[in-house]
């Protein structure tokens, strides 16, 4: 009779162990994937926030100078660099975009040589084939061929002041952020001369 007593020491069969391990492996893969996705989303969000803050802070500094510009040049490209000059009541200023970096240099007339350039923003790229600098002169119709409501104004819209449009794509880590900013030079008008001594700061093509 003693041999019929159940001791509970039978343990698990090999098949049961294999099935249990397989189930645990599937669960671990799902959990790991979920955690990785969460961290990826957090990293992407942080990168987007960082890119937005960096670019926003950088271009807010430009707003003050461009808002009070008294003259704005036609943008141009020399070699691999894009140039834009503008005059303020106190000095001449030059924006240069080259190799993903946007810089600003200042000089005072009658000088013609820009001072040491300071970096405004880095990790920028040209948006496709779109020029990084676009200037709309008073009387232009920049949205004449635009679809309705795309620009927020009618197709017959004509600015009364020079408008400077900056278009880039910013990149931080794996995050990209399109940038399209329009500044209005309030001290310009239809009578502003196309010639200005500040235009001497651009190198020759």
PLY file of the C-alpha trace (Angstrom):
ply
format ascii 1.0
element vertex 205
property float x
property float y
property float z
element edge 204
property int vertex1
property int vertex2
end_header
0.00 0.00 0.00
2.91 2.34 0.65
3.83 2.40 -3.06
0.41 3.84 -3.97
0.91 7.03 -1.97
1.32 10.20 -4.18
4.40 12.19 -3.15
3.98 15.14 -5.57
7.57 14.87 -6.82
6.73 14.09 -10.43
7.97 17.55 -11.67
7.40 18.84 -15.23
7.81 16.99 -18.43
10.25 18.21 -21.09
7.37 19.20 -23.35
5.81 21.35 -20.62
9.13 23.11 -20.00
9.62 23.80 -23.73
6.07 25.16 -24.09
6.50 27.39 -21.04
9.81 28.75 -22.31
8.30 29.43 -25.72
5.40 31.35 -24.20
7.79 33.37 -22.02
9.99 34.13 -25.03
6.99 35.47 -26.96
5.92 37.58 -23.97
9.45 38.97 -23.53
9.66 39.89 -27.22
6.34 41.75 -26.98
7.34 43.56 -23.78
10.78 44.50 -25.15
9.25 45.77 -28.38
6.75 47.90 -26.48
9.47 49.40 -24.26
11.68 50.11 -27.27
8.81 51.85 -29.05
8.07 53.97 -25.98
11.69 55.09 -25.70
11.80 55.74 -29.44
8.73 57.97 -29.20
10.23 59.82 -26.23
13.51 60.34 -28.09
11.67 61.53 -31.19
9.58 63.96 -29.15
12.63 65.30 -27.32
14.46 65.72 -30.62
11.54 67.58 -32.17
11.25 69.84 -29.12
14.99 70.51 -29.16
14.97 71.31 -32.87
11.97 73.62 -32.51
13.51 75.44 -29.53
16.90 75.85 -31.18
15.52 77.11 -34.45
12.85 79.26 -32.81
15.30 80.98 -30.47
17.78 81.53 -33.28
15.31 83.10 -35.67
13.66 85.25 -33.03
16.99 87.08 -32.83
16.79 87.79 -36.54
13.31 89.26 -36.32
14.49 92.44 -34.60
17.14 93.23 -37.24
15.05 92.30 -40.26
11.98 94.09 -38.99
13.85 97.41 -38.97
15.88 96.84 -42.13
15.97 99.87 -44.44
17.15 97.94 -47.50
17.31 94.27 -48.50
19.36 92.78 -51.31
18.36 90.19 -53.86
19.67 86.86 -52.49
22.46 85.19 -54.38
24.66 82.13 -54.41
28.43 82.23 -54.68
30.05 78.83 -54.88
28.33 76.63 -52.31
27.18 79.53 -50.13
23.94 81.53 -50.18
24.14 85.22 -49.30
21.64 87.86 -48.21
22.62 91.41 -47.26
20.47 94.04 -45.60
20.93 97.48 -44.11
19.71 98.66 -40.73
19.73 102.25 -39.40
23.08 101.54 -37.71
25.01 99.05 -39.83
25.11 96.48 -42.60
24.40 92.82 -42.00
24.94 89.66 -43.97
23.39 86.21 -43.67
25.33 83.29 -45.10
24.10 79.73 -45.41
26.77 77.17 -46.16
27.26 73.48 -45.32
24.24 73.36 -43.00
25.23 76.41 -40.95
23.54 79.82 -40.95
25.78 82.69 -39.86
25.41 86.44 -39.49
28.10 89.08 -39.92
27.92 92.84 -39.24
29.95 95.79 -40.47
29.68 99.58 -40.41
29.96 101.89 -43.39
32.14 103.13 -45.01
33.72 99.72 -44.45
32.93 97.00 -46.95
34.27 93.92 -45.19
31.88 91.90 -42.99
33.09 91.34 -39.44
33.56 87.98 -37.76
30.55 85.78 -38.45
28.51 84.46 -35.57
26.51 81.24 -35.82
22.74 81.57 -35.74
21.75 77.95 -36.32
23.36 74.63 -37.21
22.13 71.27 -38.51
20.15 72.95 -41.28
19.60 71.66 -44.80
18.20 73.19 -47.94
14.60 72.11 -48.47
14.83 70.25 -51.74
15.74 72.66 -54.51
14.11 75.66 -52.78
16.48 78.56 -52.17
16.99 79.23 -48.45
16.49 82.99 -48.93
13.66 84.57 -50.91
12.91 88.30 -51.01
9.53 89.68 -52.07
9.75 93.31 -53.17
6.91 95.81 -52.71
4.45 95.31 -55.55
5.38 91.66 -56.15
2.61 89.06 -56.31
4.30 86.05 -54.67
1.07 84.09 -54.39
-0.39 84.78 -57.82
-0.11 81.13 -58.80
-0.81 79.67 -55.36
-3.85 77.56 -54.64
-6.65 79.36 -52.75
-6.05 79.77 -49.00
-2.59 78.16 -49.14
-0.83 81.37 -48.20
-3.62 82.87 -46.11
-3.94 85.80 -48.53
-5.49 86.24 -51.95
-3.64 85.50 -55.17
-3.55 89.24 -55.94
-1.79 90.11 -52.68
1.02 92.69 -53.02
3.33 93.51 -50.09
4.01 97.19 -49.38
7.35 96.40 -47.71
10.17 94.00 -48.50
9.49 90.55 -47.14
12.27 88.07 -46.43
11.35 84.41 -46.47
13.71 81.85 -44.94
13.13 78.19 -45.70
15.21 75.35 -44.27
14.88 71.87 -42.87
16.32 71.47 -39.39
17.67 68.18 -38.10
18.35 67.02 -34.54
19.25 63.36 -34.04
16.72 61.46 -36.18
14.15 64.24 -36.14
13.63 66.70 -39.01
11.63 69.89 -38.80
10.60 72.08 -41.76
11.17 75.78 -41.24
9.37 78.47 -43.23
9.55 81.97 -41.71
8.51 85.29 -43.25
9.95 88.58 -41.97
8.71 92.04 -42.98
11.19 94.93 -43.29
8.91 97.71 -42.12
11.32 100.53 -43.03
11.22 99.64 -46.74
8.61 100.62 -49.30
8.03 100.95 -53.04
10.40 103.94 -53.16
13.35 102.15 -51.56
16.30 102.21 -53.93
17.60 98.91 -55.27
21.16 100.21 -54.72
22.83 100.42 -51.34
26.41 100.61 -50.11
25.81 97.56 -47.92
25.69 95.38 -51.02
29.49 95.68 -51.29
29.92 93.03 -48.61
29.11 90.07 -50.86
32.04 88.32 -52.55
32.11 88.21 -56.32
30.78 85.14 -58.11
0 1
1 2
2 3
3 4
4 5
5 6
6 7
7 8
8 9
9 10
10 11
11 12
12 13
13 14
14 15
15 16
16 17
17 18
18 19
19 20
20 21
21 22
22 23
23 24
24 25
25 26
26 27
27 28
28 29
29 30
30 31
31 32
32 33
33 34
34 35
35 36
36 37
37 38
38 39
39 40
40 41
41 42
42 43
43 44
44 45
45 46
46 47
47 48
48 49
49 50
50 51
51 52
52 53
53 54
54 55
55 56
56 57
57 58
58 59
59 60
60 61
61 62
62 63
63 64
64 65
65 66
66 67
67 68
68 69
69 70
70 71
71 72
72 73
73 74
74 75
75 76
76 77
77 78
78 79
79 80
80 81
81 82
82 83
83 84
84 85
85 86
86 87
87 88
88 89
89 90
90 91
91 92
92 93
93 94
94 95
95 96
96 97
97 98
98 99
99 100
100 101
101 102
102 103
103 104
104 105
105 106
106 107
107 108
108 109
109 110
110 111
111 112
112 113
113 114
114 115
115 116
116 117
117 118
118 119
119 120
120 121
121 122
122 123
123 124
124 125
125 126
126 127
127 128
128 129
129 130
130 131
131 132
132 133
133 134
134 135
135 136
136 137
137 138
138 139
139 140
140 141
141 142
142 143
143 144
144 145
145 146
146 147
147 148
148 149
149 150
150 151
151 152
152 153
153 154
154 155
155 156
156 157
157 158
158 159
159 160
160 161
161 162
162 163
163 164
164 165
165 166
166 167
167 168
168 169
169 170
170 171
171 172
172 173
173 174
174 175
175 176
176 177
177 178
178 179
179 180
180 181
181 182
182 183
183 184
184 185
185 186
186 187
187 188
188 189
189 190
190 191
191 192
192 193
193 194
194 195
195 196
196 197
197 198
198 199
199 200
200 201
201 202
202 203
203 204
